[in-house]
């Protein structure tokens, strides 16, 4: 996965409100909440940035796909298989 953040940036404290039952279960299972949040937050940010990029480039992607469906790709003339 491409990092959309600096994994070496310093840590910063944050106040969160989390369901108390989930906290108790996570502690019982020795789940590192900070690490889990960072991993899931990074995945969520990457997915949303990808979605934004697709939306921003939708017109160009559609035009490219139309051109390929009509004319094929550049390498079609060069391939020997």
Secondary structure, DSSP 8 states (H G I E B T S, - for coil): ---SS-TTS----------HHHHHHHHHTT--HHHHHHHHHHHHHHHHHHHHHHHHTHHHHHHHHHHHHHH--GGGGT---
